[in-house]
Amino acid sequence: VSGRIHTTEDKALYLEGDPNPSAAPTFTLAPRKMSISVSKQLASIKALRKCSDLEKAIATTALIFRNSSDSDGKLEKATAKNLLQTQFRNFTEGQETNPKYRDILSELDEHTENKLDFQDFMIFLLSITLMSDLLQNIWSIKIMKS
């Protein structure tokens, strides 16, 4: 059992490799709105039960992206912008006057018919992270080494 969650056309979740997918826990979901929390989704993936904090962070990001993306696994630019401003607000806070931040947001406002794949979304996240005041605060924390 690989433990990966898949979405069927009717938006039901099941675990890949289950010998009887119809017997797997199934949750009917409204389109584009997840009724199952990301933490519960993470807990249902066997491979993540013993993973590192870094692995959980990436898995969480992947699930949030997947939960917000369309059936082709692409994210509308308006949705990506909304995610950055709502789910990533501690990193975006105070960046409104930063020219690099404005450039990133303007990319999301242009050519809105184009959608983002996961790689593009991660590049946006990392770009915002690198310029954020929060990252500077994180770097300034003194870590006690034993």
N, C-alpha and C positions, 0 to 999 in steps of 0.2 A: 504494500500500500504506500503510495507516494504521499498521500495526505494533502494534495493540492486541492483547493476549492475551485470548482468549475461552475459556470452559470449556463443554464440551458436557455432555450428560446423563451420559456415562460418565466425566466428569472428565478428558478428554484436552485438552491445550493445543494451540492452533494460532494462527497469526497471521492477523488479519482481512485480507482483500484478497488472500490467497494464491490464485493461479489454480487451484491444485489442493490444497485443504486436506488431502486424504489423503496427499499427498507431503510436507506440512510435518512438522517434527519433532513427534512425538507421544509423550507420556509418560503412562502410566496411573498414576493417583494413587489412593491410599486415601482414602475420604471423610474430610474435615476434617483431613487431614494432608498437607502438601505435601512431596513428595520432591524438588522443585526449589527450590534456595535462592533467596531474594529477589534476591540479587545477580545470579544467572543469569537470573532473570525480567526484571530491569531491563535487563540487557545485550541481551536479545532484542527489546527495544522500540526500533526505529530512531529514533523521535523523541527518545528520551532520550540518545542517544549524544553529543549536543553541548549538553546542557542544563546549567543552572546547579546549584550545590549546593542551592539552595532548591527548585528543581524536583525534583531527585532525592530530597530529604527528603520532599516531599509524595507523590511517586510511590511511595516506599518505604512510607510510612504507608498509602497506598491499597491496595498489594499485600498488606501484612500484614493489613489489614482484610478484603480480599476472600478471602484464603487461609483466614481463620478464620470467615467468614460462611457462612450456609446458602445453599441454591440460590436463594433469593429475594433474596440480597444483604443479609440482616439478620444481626445479631450478637446471640446470646443474652447476656443481662446477666451471667451467670456467666462466660461466655467473655471478655466485655469486662473484667470485674474481674480475671480471671486474666492477660489481656494487660497491663493496667496494672501489676499487681504483679510480672510476670516480665519483660516486654519494656520496661518503663518504670520499672524499680525505682530507677535513679539519681535520677529526679525524685520518686519517691514516698518514698524513704528519709528517715526522720526526721519524716514528716508524720503519724504515727499519732495524736499528741495534738492535732493541729491541728483545731479544730472544723469548718472549711470542708472539709478533706479527709475527715473522718468523714461529713459530710453528703453528699459526692459518692459515697463508697462505700455509704452507706445507700440512696441512690437506686438503686444497682445491685442491692441486696438486696431492694428492694421491687418488687412487681408483676413478678415474674420471668417471667411469661408474655409481657410486652411485650418486644419486641426493639428493638435500636438500628439505625438506618441510619447511613451514613457521616457525615452531618452531625452527628448526635447524638454519635457516637464522637469526632469532632474537637473538639466543644465540651468533652467530658470531658477530652481530652488537653490542650487549651489551658488549661482551668481549673486542672488540676493543675500544669501548667508554670508558670503565673503565680504560684502560691503556693509553689513549691518553693525549697528552700535552694540547689539546684544552679543555678537561674536567677540567684539573687543572687550566687553565685560567678562565674558567667559575666559578669554586669554589672560585677563588680569587676576583671576582667582589664584591664590597661592595654594598649591597642593602639598599636603604633608606626605612626605615619602618615608616609609618605615625601613 
